[in-house]
């Protein structure tokens, strides 16, 4: 993490640290990763940090190395950022505008010649997962959203038919939960839960 390029403090408040209760130890970057809604509206992301996130996404695996993922990237304070916020449904728009950057993730569902990319969304998901882990290494948090009026983004960015927007990821520095409205603050501090391994793994020999 490059502390000189973020606005995080050395004394992180309890509501901003939510370490997972794992059944066995996992690497810290995964153990400490979570998806906040409260972001510091003054925190900025540098060119180098943003490039690092996108570079991590670039090096994610994909079927036959087709790399069927594309991104629209915008920092807070830009027209593109405002366009993305304007396409978010209200429960996302009320907090996402404080993020340092918003990233629209697009799946290339076919080639320009019409050949299908059947694993495009899966491959895109891997790329965004890589991006999220790199973001945490850089001192940021991410929150992925699907509550979006996609047709607005398709029109605004003149997206071709073979590029399907799938998620918008907010990137920023986590802030106190009490900066949110009460309903969101409660969700921000609620216990983190996951299905058990026994529920996830159908067979293990």
N, C-alpha and C positions, 0 to 999 in steps of 0.2 A: 504494500500500500504506500502511495506517495502522499505523506501527510502534508507536504508543502502545497499540494494542489487541491486539498479538500478543506472543508470548514468544520470537520468533525472535531470534537473536543476530547481531551484525555479522560474526562470523567463522564462517561456515558450513563444517562439516566436509565433506571430500571425498565421503563416502558419502551425503550428503544433497543433493548437487548433481549432476545427471545430464543435462547439456545434450545435446540430440540432435545427431547428425552428419548434417546435412541436405545434400542435393545442391545447393541454392541457399538463400540466407538467407530466413528467415521471421521473423515478429514474435516478440519475446522471450517473450511469454506462452505461445506455443505451443511454441517451441523448448525452454523450460525445464520444461514441464509433464510430469510422470510420475506413476506410481501407486504410492506407497510402502505398505508394511504396517507400518512402524515409526512410531508416532505418540507424541508427547510427552503422557503421561498427566496432566500438570499444565496444559497449554495450554487456554485457554477461548476461546469465540467470542462476541462481543458481539451484542446485539440488532441494532445497525446493520449489522454485517458479515453476519449471517445474513439479514437483510432484503435486503441487496445481492445475495447469491447467488440468493435466490428471485425478486427483481425481474429479474435477468438471465434467469432461466428464463421468467419471465412474458412477456418481450418477444422470445422466440424465435419464428421464423416457424412457421406451421402451415397445412395445406391449408384453403382457404376461411376462414381465421381461426377455425376451430372450437375451437382451443386444447384438445385432448383430453388434457390432462395434469393430474394432481393429485399432491399430495405429503403424506406424513406426516413431520413433522420433530421430532427429539428431541435435546436436549442430554444429554451424559454426566451421570450422577447423577440422572436422572429415571426414573420407572417405565416410561414409554414407551420410553426408550433401552434399558432392561434387557429389555423385551419383544422389541425388535427383535434384540438380541444373542442372546436365547434361541432365535430362529428361524434363526439363521445355522448353516450346517454347520460342523463342528468346525475345519476348516482356516481358516475365516474368523473364527469366534468367538474363537480363541486370540489374535488381535491387534486386532480391530476395537473391542473394549471400551475401548481407550486413545484412540480418536478423540474430538474435541471435540463432534461431532454426527454423527448418522446420519439419512439422508434416504431414505425409501422413495418410489420413483418409480412412479406408477400411470398406466396407459393407459386412457382412457375409450373402450372398444371399441365402444360404441353409446350412443345417447341413451336417456333413460329411456323414451322411446316405442318403442324397439327399432330405430331407424335405425342402420345400421352406420357406424362410423368406420374405414374401411379403412386409413387412413394413421396411425392413432393411435400405434402403436409408433414409427414413423419420426419423427413430430412430437414425441413424448416424448423420443426420443434427441437431437433437436436442442436441446430445452430443457435436458437434463442437460449437454450439451456446453457450452452457454452458461454454465450454473451452474459448471462446472468451470473455465472460463477466468476467470470473475469471482472464484472462490475463490483462484486463483493470484495475481490482482491484489491480493487482500486479504492475502496472505502465508500462505495455506494451501495444502495439497495435498489431492487427493481420490483415492479408490480405489473404483471401482464393482464390485459383486459380484452374481453370479447364483446363487451357491451358498447357497441359502436354502430353508427349508421353508415355501413360500408359504402353505400351508393354515393354518399357525399364525398368520400375520399377517392373513389373511382373517378368521379367527375372532376374533382379539384385537381387531381394529379394526372388526369388523362391516361389512366391505366389501360393497357391493352387487355383483351379478353382472356389471355393466357396467364395473367398475373392476378391472383386472388388474394386480397388482404385477409389475414387470418387473426392477427393480434396486434394490439398496440401496447408497447412496453414503456412504462414510466421509469426513468432513471433519476435518482437523486440521493440526497443525504437525509437520512431518517430524522424526524423531529418528534417532539413530545406528542403523545396521543391526545392530550387535552386541547390541542390546537384544532381538533376536528369537532364537528357537531356530535352531540351525545351518542346518537345511534352508531356512528362510525367509530367513535372512541371506544365504545364497548367491544366492538368487533376487533379493534386494534389490540386490545389487551386480553381478549379471551384466550383460554388455553389452546395451544397448538395440538392438533390431533391428526393421527393417520391410522389407517387400517393396520392391523397387526400383520407380521410376516405370514402367519398361518392363514390369514384371510386372503393374502395376495398370491401366495405360491400354491398353485393347484396340485402340483406333484413335484417331489424332490427326492431323488434316489441317490 
